[in-house]
């Protein structure tokens, strides 16, 4: 749970900082979002239709905050 909170908070901080920093080559390298997951899966029965998709997006801040949360968890 702590790692999930760290990843969510890191991704949020990364998105905010990415919006503030002016366009440059450094921004392109440091703030590139990496996304992986499953594309949309559709289940279509006659009486029931359902779509499901799952993606995880992370950036350098996500990795930093996950390691920070691991450190804080081990320290306490």
Secondary structure as GFF3:
##gff-version 3
##sequence-region A 1 76
A	DSSP	alpha_helix	2	20	.	.	.	ID=ss1
A	DSSP	alpha_helix	25	30	.	.	.	ID=ss2
A	DSSP	beta_strand	34	44	.	.	.	ID=ss3
A	DSSP	beta_strand	49	58	.	.	.	ID=ss4
A	DSSP	alpha_helix	60	75	.	.	.	ID=ss5
###
